[in-house]
Amino acid sequence: MTDLVLVSAKESRGDGSWSHDDYDVRLGDTTGRVVGKIFKAVMAPDGLNWLWTITERTPRGLTDRGYAATLDEAMEAFKGAWASTDETST
């Protein structure tokens, strides 16, 4: 399985006013290409504050995004969705 690494938006994107609850998901290591995002959503279903989305794919499907209760759960859901396709070889 390809490694997916969570990197804070401030570290990943540099200058800007990034929330401490905003992350990029990078492929391989902290310098790999950005394949998705995970952040604490302002508007979300009750108890599911963390929104994850795979941004690497076009077109994006309904299984390329979702909500989770915690950051760790969001990352696990992201990994599961990523692994379920052939995109892990790109």
Secondary structure, 3 states (H helix, E strand, C coil): CCCEEEEEHHHHHCCCCCCCCEEEEEECCCCCCEEEEEEECCCCCCCCCEEEEECCCCCCCHHHEEEECCHHHHHHHHHHHHHCCHHHHC
